[in-house]
Amino acid sequence: MRYSAFSLLKNALNGNKDWKPAWRKPDPKPAYDVVIIGGGHGLATAYYLAKEHGIRNIAVVEKGWLGSGNIGRNTTAIRSNYLLSENQHFYEASMKLWETMSHDLNYNVMFSQRGVVNLAHSLPQLDVYARRGNQMRLNGIDAELVTPVQIKKLIPGLDISSSARFPIIGGLMQRSAGTARHDAVVWGYARAADQLGVDIIENCEVTSFLKDGDQVTGVMTTRGPINAKKVGCAVAGNTSELMRRAGIDRLPLESHVLQAFVSEALKPVVDTVATFGGGHLYFSQSDKGGLVFGGDIDGYNSYAQRGNLPVVEDVMSEFVALIPALARVKLLRSWGGIMDMSMDGSPIITTGPLPGMYLNTGWCYGGFKATPISGKCFAWTIARDEPHPLSAPFTLDRFYRGYVVDDKGQGPTPRLH
């Protein structure tokens, strides 16, 4: 069924009796052309494989329910305001896909281009933002420097006085950036992929890999063996553990927990996405009124989907320093996502590291915003056994060749520990 105003009206008049499940719940078949592990970027990959490459005998296996992983555990921000051209081109291509996603998937992902502003608290920091903004503009991406008065209009409660703990002297604004509803993105890709014939198999954990020598020929799961000509791995922070099950115990990755928080519902107080330049805090306001925000990763390796109190204290203190009026707002809930932090802070989309295997990982803080372009590029790599031009800088062998894409060093920077 195609969603439309007509179908909505029709079902409203007949008691909503004709709505069908958004996707099927099939049992796994013995074999597929492609098995993709992971229900986030993996769903997007399956959709583009079916839509653009004509490969439809695909299974997406997810160890829990759809949306239980990182795709449903983030702060929903979408932007392309990176410094290096490789990341700028990649994430700007993702931005263009976000702009048409609701129409492409026939599902409202609630994409809102409310803008992203990076707050500057010193003249050297503003110079750094100007450099990044100029590089963005050279690559055709919108960017502008904004004044404290302009920022105050977007975030009325912000303390822009000279006596503030972190005085604000300006910022860098990308007006085309914004947010989307993460759950809707999962449901939209799942529904669209299912309609193209993709099997989505939930509660199906991969326990090991089937091999013929070094060649990967399928996966062993909690629901039995599944043979495949090609196996794509897109499991975010669980990549290292999954690769160990394939016999690979060394990758340029670390897994860390990144916490996120949402407050009780408030009247509109933040009309954009903002980042704090004096520490690590990013925040926006959801359509339901809750303030959605996060900060640093926890400083130790972990696979737990929860965080720790020092980071909670750090994030809350920064938020209150910026907007003192929020000091008594109640926190509604918090959660943690497992981040696969690459050594240079940029993603990995590659063939290998074993024959018949394909790897999508290393997303650090950028996984959600990259969902559409990640799926598109990973599908290209799986279908053609070569990197997409946009993801060519992000192959695994860059770490051996010394061609790292160190965009602000967003990885775990083990050299500093």
Beta strands, then each sheet from edge to edge (+ up, - down):
strand 1: 31-37
strand 2: 58-61
strand 3: 77-78
strand 4: 116-120
strand 5: 144-146
strand 6: 170-174
strand 7: 178-179
strand 8: 199-201
strand 9: 206-212
strand 10: 215-221
strand 11: 224-233
strand 12: 253-265
strand 13: 273-276
strand 14: 281-285
strand 15: 290-301
strand 16: 331-342
strand 17: 348-351
strand 18: 357-361
sheet 1: 8+ 2+ 1+ 11+ 10- 9+
sheet 2: 8+ 2+ 1+ 11+ 18+ 17-
sheet 3: 3+ 7-
sheet 4: 5+ 6- 4+ 13+ 14- 15+ 12- 16+
end
